[in-house]
Amino acid sequence: MNKIMKTLTVMTSIFIPLPFIASIYGMNFEYMPELTWRWAYFGVLGIIFAVDSGMLIGLYVQGWFN
């Protein structure tokens, strides 16, 4: 049971920030300057990738994957 909870915790901590960031850009804002930027889409993807990579590296360093 403990190993299952550890796995669920790792999976949740990796995947929860991704929909949060994506949901901000899914809202219907009247003024959001990033929507008109040429590279905003790739910038948001880069932020999502960086957050996810940071979470994976942090969890690996702390020994959660042992």
N, C-alpha and C positions, 0 to 999 in steps of 0.2 A: 504494500500500500504506500509506503514511504517513497519508493522509487517512482511510482506512478504520479504521485503528487509533485515530486521534483520535476519530472518531465513536463507535466502540465504547467507548472510555474515558469519553466524556461520558455515553453512555446507561447504562453500568454505574454510574457514580458517582451518577447521579440515581435509579436504580431499586433499588440495593442497600439503602439504609436503610429503605425502605418495608416490605419483607417482614420485616426484623428487628424493627421496632416492632410490626407486626401479629402476629408469631409469639409475642411475649411474652404477648399477650392471648389467644392460642389455646391456651396451656398450661393444664393442669388444676391450678390452685393451690387449696390448701385455704383459705388466708387471703390474700385480695387485696382490700383495702378499696375500691379503685376500681371494682370490679364492682357494688357496691351504690349508688354515687353516681348521682344522676339525670342529670347532664350528662357523665358519664365518656366515653361513646361519642363525643360531639361534641368533647370535649377531646382525645381521642386522634386524631380526624380533624384537628383543628386543629394538633396537634403534627406530624402527618405532612405536612400542607400547609405548615407553617412550615419544616420541614426541607427539603422539596423546593423551596420557593421560595428559601430561602437558598442551596441548592446551585446553582440556576439563576442567581440574581443573582451569586453568587461566580464561577461559570464565565464568565458574560457579562462581568463587570468585568475578569477576567484575560485576556480575548480568545480564549476557546476556541471561540466561535461565528463567528469571522472566516474 
